[in-house]
Amino acid sequence: MKYETIIGLEIHAQLLTESKMFCACSTKFGAKPNTNICPVCTGQPGVLPVMNQKAIELAIKTALALNCKIEKSSVFARKNYFYPDLPKDFQISQYELPLATLGHLDIVVEGKKKRIGITRVHLEEDAGKLVHKGAARIMGATESLVDYNRTGVPLMEIVSEPDLRSPAEAKAFMETLQHLLQFIGVCDAKMEEGSLRCDANISLRPAGEQKFGTKTEVKNMNSFKAVFKALKAEEKRHEEVLSEGGKINQETRFFDDITEQTIGMRSKEYAHDYRYFPEPDLVPIEPSADWLAKIKNTSGELPEAKRDRFLNEYKLPEADAEVLLATPALTAYFEECLKLYDHPKTIANWLMGDLTAYLKTNNLAIEQINLTPAQLVEMLQMIDKGTISGKLAKTILVEALKSGKTIKDIVAEQGLTQISDEGEIKNIIDEVIEKNPKQVGEFRSGKDAVVMFLVGQVMKLSKGRAKPDAVQKLLRQKLGQ
Ligand SMILES: [Zn+2]
């Protein structure tokens, strides 16, 4: 029997705020364990939470970018469960009345655009972190330590509709979402570092069937690759169980990235297990129209609109647009260059070619280099004016990236300007003719192609500073043709 795969994702994104969701503790990553804590985030009796306005703004900004409807009133709730990483024994989250609903995100898989529904976007606080000694997980560990630094860090949960039909679509969704979150600056969205996390609900149903099959929830996917592999493995498992007439248990499963299999953890909790009720210490979030408009204005142009502009206004090929939009920093660099130099394709070529090659070799990101867009543009203008050759510019660029010196200084120090003095070129040509009598003879006897060899020799002697066109012209004159 043929089955159809149904996948929905629940994504947790850490919001880029300085302080936690309900207290003033720092959210800084990497601090000594249990140093960014206070009575509020460790759940001491009598404390009261205070909402972090910045976190709400970032979540609204995201919801708007995801085309969601921002609810007039949303309410925090207590989600009760007992686990050592949760000092209050409840997590403040949003349940019945989330911040935003009914959005969508477009993804592209195998060249085809597909619209994926967003069920909701809501705010909550993160739990602490358990470190297990003696084993990678709690199973087999001799002791477990808890670090409450992460407790209370603002999280945004984004829930997709079960619109995804394959592990590849799920991966594409995560990548598109990561890109969007980074672009609007709400989350650094690094799956490997845990600032972007994802759980997936997956089920299979016979092709043509309308009713959903029983779903399982897959956890512990710490990279885009893991999302794909875990869902592939789980899809296969469902298919095997179902085709043998078996039944899928609704449960949470853990992806083991060593065996690349999913392992059953516990039967899935149902909402009633959490005994949700409205958080009595917090008022509802009721954003005014003015505030929403202000937040919307801070978003700037979204990646999709930028892409359209790169293709239609700048007439860039799709592959170029894709590379230039890969990271917000690269896009900003490109657009900064463009303000000073109105040749999009030339800039794109340099960014995608020599600059990217240098970054890759040295394992750098564009935000780590000293070369400013203005410097790069200065170099491009020197090529246009004929002050330096395009070929030498490649060397100059690398030198500027390495040394942090300005383009002008490098050109001046190393005498890299093109030779415009004909006399100087003629001297070099004389030298080349003298040194290569065989090739000169061949050329004179009618082997025209040899001229390129002689041009090459002149270029070599001039250290690339002569203009090849001028050299060829002068050479032909000199050799009487
Ligand atoms: Zn605190």
Residues whose N, C-alpha, C, O or C-beta is under 5 A from the ligand:
A	BS01	ZN	C23 A24 C25 N36 I37 C38 V40 C41
